[in-house]
Amino acid sequence: MIKEFRDRLILTELHRDEKEMKIAFLITGTFLIVLLTIVSYLFVLFFQSQKPIPNKNQAQQTQTISPTLTATPAPSLTTIPTRPSAIVINEPAIKDYFIPFGTGTSQAGDWTDVSGLQANIDFGNYQNIKEIHFEVSVNVPTTNQSVSIRLFNVTDKHPVWYSEVTTNNNYVSSPTIIYDKGPKLYQVQMKTQLQSLANLTQARIHIILK
């Protein structure tokens, strides 16, 4: 009986010790969980306290700049039309000018003005003159005499140098004349070899530019 009682007593103590150990483990585990929770919360507070507090001015600048950046659309290369290249047409520059005097007749044996064959000319109005010629066409009905024609500078009272030409029944052009600058009155003059009628069918000044 004593042995049986002792065994029961030992079992009772073992059960009590086991219960007490379970309670101790439970309390210890609960304490550790609470402790870990507190430590984690403290770590979170610590890291949050280390973050820099944004400046109000910076926040305002960010709010001001941000809409400007986002409102600007990116350029589209496909929306730019291609401008056609201009076509340059080089028109030929005028190089020749003609100043006509008209037609007339004469049978004078010396230099005589041909009636109505006058022109006021200022060669300074023509830029880059290369050379000037006096051109005439003459018709002699008898075909047995020569006829001379020239220009006369009425303003300065002298013949135009190198303007004189001689022909019997043809077109002829003078050498390059020497002209005076400024506005001048020019007169066509004629003389015949045998004082027979000669017809001046054309008289003109030919200006050639460079």
C-alpha positions as CSV (number, residue, x, y, z in Angstrom):
1,M,0.0,0.0,0.0
2,I,2.8,2.3,0.9
3,K,4.5,1.7,-2.4
4,E,1.3,2.3,-4.3
5,F,0.7,5.5,-2.5
6,R,4.2,6.6,-3.2
7,D,3.8,5.9,-6.9
8,R,0.6,7.9,-7.0
9,L,2.3,10.7,-5.1
10,I,5.2,10.7,-7.6
11,L,2.8,10.7,-10.5
12,T,0.9,13.6,-9.0
13,E,4.1,15.6,-8.6
14,L,5.1,14.8,-12.1
15,H,1.8,16.0,-13.4
16,R,2.0,19.1,-11.4
17,D,5.6,19.8,-12.5
18,E,4.6,19.2,-16.1
19,K,1.6,21.6,-15.7
20,E,3.8,24.2,-14.1
21,M,6.4,23.9,-16.9
22,K,3.7,24.3,-19.5
23,I,2.4,27.4,-17.7
24,A,6.0,28.7,-17.5
25,F,6.6,28.1,-21.2
26,L,3.3,29.8,-22.0
27,I,4.2,32.8,-19.9
28,T,7.7,33.0,-21.3
29,G,6.5,32.7,-24.9
30,T,3.8,35.4,-24.3
31,F,6.5,37.6,-22.8
32,L,8.8,37.1,-25.8
33,I,6.0,37.8,-28.3
34,V,5.1,41.1,-26.4
35,L,8.8,42.0,-26.2
36,L,9.4,41.4,-29.9
37,T,6.2,43.4,-30.7
38,I,7.5,46.4,-28.6
39,V,11.0,46.2,-30.1
40,S,9.5,46.1,-33.7
41,Y,7.3,49.1,-32.9
42,L,10.3,51.0,-31.5
43,F,12.4,50.2,-34.6
44,V,9.6,51.5,-36.9
45,L,9.4,54.7,-34.9
46,F,13.1,55.1,-35.0
47,F,13.3,54.8,-38.9
48,Q,10.4,57.1,-39.4
49,S,12.1,59.7,-37.2
50,Q,15.2,59.5,-39.5
51,K,13.3,60.5,-42.7
52,P,13.8,64.2,-43.7
53,I,10.8,66.4,-43.4
54,P,10.0,68.0,-46.8
55,N,10.4,71.8,-47.0
56,K,7.2,73.7,-47.8
57,N,9.0,75.8,-50.4
58,Q,10.3,72.7,-52.2
59,A,6.8,71.3,-52.1
60,Q,5.4,74.5,-53.6
61,Q,8.2,74.5,-56.3
62,T,7.4,70.9,-57.1
63,Q,3.7,71.7,-57.4
64,T,4.5,74.7,-59.7
65,I,7.0,73.0,-62.0
66,S,5.3,69.7,-62.3
67,P,2.2,70.9,-64.3
68,T,4.5,72.8,-66.7
69,L,6.6,69.7,-67.4
70,T,3.6,67.4,-67.9
71,A,1.7,69.9,-70.0
72,T,4.3,70.2,-72.7
73,P,3.5,67.7,-75.5
74,A,6.4,65.9,-77.2
75,P,6.9,67.1,-80.7
76,S,5.7,64.7,-83.4
77,L,8.0,64.3,-86.4
78,T,5.1,63.0,-88.5
79,T,3.0,66.2,-88.3
80,I,5.7,68.5,-89.8
81,P,4.9,68.9,-93.5
82,T,7.7,68.9,-96.0
83,R,8.1,72.2,-97.8
84,P,8.7,71.8,-101.5
85,S,12.0,73.3,-102.7
86,A,11.7,76.6,-104.7
87,I,12.3,76.4,-108.4
88,V,14.6,79.2,-109.5
89,I,14.3,80.2,-113.1
90,N,17.1,82.3,-114.4
91,E,15.8,84.7,-117.0
92,P,18.2,85.9,-119.5
93,A,19.4,89.5,-118.9
94,I,18.8,92.1,-121.6
95,K,22.1,92.8,-123.3
96,D,21.1,94.8,-126.3
97,Y,19.2,98.1,-126.6
98,F,18.2,99.9,-129.8
99,I,17.3,103.6,-130.1
100,P,15.7,104.2,-133.6
101,F,15.8,107.6,-135.4
102,G,13.5,106.8,-138.3
103,T,13.9,107.2,-142.1
104,G,14.7,110.1,-144.4
105,T,16.3,111.3,-147.7
106,S,19.1,113.5,-148.8
107,Q,21.1,114.6,-151.9
108,A,23.3,117.1,-150.3
109,G,27.0,117.2,-151.3
110,D,28.1,118.1,-147.8
111,W,27.1,117.2,-144.3
112,T,23.4,118.1,-143.8
113,D,20.9,117.4,-141.1
114,V,18.3,114.8,-142.2
115,S,14.9,116.3,-141.3
116,G,13.1,114.7,-138.3
117,L,16.0,112.4,-137.3
118,Q,16.8,113.6,-133.8
119,A,16.7,112.0,-130.4
120,N,17.5,113.1,-126.8
121,I,19.7,110.4,-125.2
122,D,21.5,110.1,-121.9
123,F,23.9,107.1,-122.1
124,G,24.4,107.4,-118.4
125,N,21.0,105.7,-117.9
126,Y,22.5,102.4,-119.2
127,Q,24.6,100.5,-116.7
128,N,27.7,98.5,-117.7
129,I,27.9,99.6,-121.3
130,K,30.3,97.4,-123.3
131,E,30.1,99.3,-126.6
132,I,27.8,101.4,-128.8
133,H,27.4,101.3,-132.6
134,F,25.6,103.5,-135.1
135,E,23.8,101.3,-137.6
136,V,22.2,102.4,-140.9
137,S,20.6,101.0,-144.1
138,V,20.8,103.0,-147.3
139,N,19.1,102.7,-150.7
140,V,20.6,104.6,-153.7
141,P,18.3,104.4,-156.7
142,T,21.0,105.2,-159.2
143,T,23.5,102.8,-157.5
144,N,26.4,104.8,-158.9
145,Q,27.3,106.9,-155.8
146,S,28.4,106.4,-152.2
147,V,26.6,107.9,-149.3
148,S,28.0,108.9,-145.9
149,I,26.0,109.1,-142.7
150,R,27.0,110.1,-139.1
151,L,25.7,111.3,-135.8
152,F,26.1,114.9,-134.6
153,N,26.1,116.0,-131.0
154,V,23.9,119.1,-131.2
155,T,24.3,119.9,-127.5
156,D,28.1,120.0,-127.6
157,K,28.3,121.0,-131.3
158,H,30.6,118.3,-132.6
159,P,30.3,115.0,-134.5
160,V,30.1,111.8,-132.5
161,W,33.5,110.3,-132.9
162,Y,33.7,107.1,-135.0
163,S,30.0,107.2,-135.8
164,E,30.6,108.0,-139.6
165,V,29.9,105.2,-142.1
166,T,29.9,105.1,-145.9
167,T,28.0,102.7,-148.2
168,N,26.5,102.7,-151.7
169,N,23.4,100.5,-151.2
170,N,23.6,98.3,-148.1
171,Y,23.4,97.9,-144.4
172,V,26.5,99.1,-142.4
173,S,27.5,99.4,-138.8
174,S,30.0,101.9,-137.3
175,P,33.0,101.0,-135.2
176,T,32.6,101.5,-131.4
177,I,31.7,105.1,-131.0
178,I,33.0,107.5,-128.3
179,Y,30.0,109.0,-126.5
180,D,29.5,111.9,-124.2
181,K,27.9,111.4,-120.8
182,G,24.8,113.2,-119.7
183,P,21.6,114.2,-121.7
184,K,22.5,115.2,-125.2
185,L,20.5,115.9,-128.4
186,Y,21.8,113.8,-131.3
187,Q,21.1,114.5,-135.0
188,V,21.6,112.3,-138.1
189,Q,23.5,113.9,-140.9
190,M,24.1,112.7,-144.5
191,K,26.2,113.7,-147.6
192,T,26.2,112.1,-151.1
193,Q,29.1,111.6,-153.5
194,L,27.3,112.9,-156.7
195,Q,24.4,114.8,-155.0
196,S,21.9,112.3,-156.3
197,L,18.9,111.2,-154.2
198,A,19.7,108.7,-151.4
199,N,17.2,107.0,-149.1
200,L,18.0,106.3,-145.5
201,T,15.7,103.4,-144.7
202,Q,17.0,102.8,-141.2
203,A,19.1,104.7,-138.6
204,R,19.5,103.5,-135.0
205,I,21.9,103.4,-132.1
206,H,22.8,99.9,-130.9
207,I,23.8,99.7,-127.2
208,I,25.5,96.5,-126.0
209,L,25.9,95.8,-122.3
210,K,28.5,93.7,-120.5
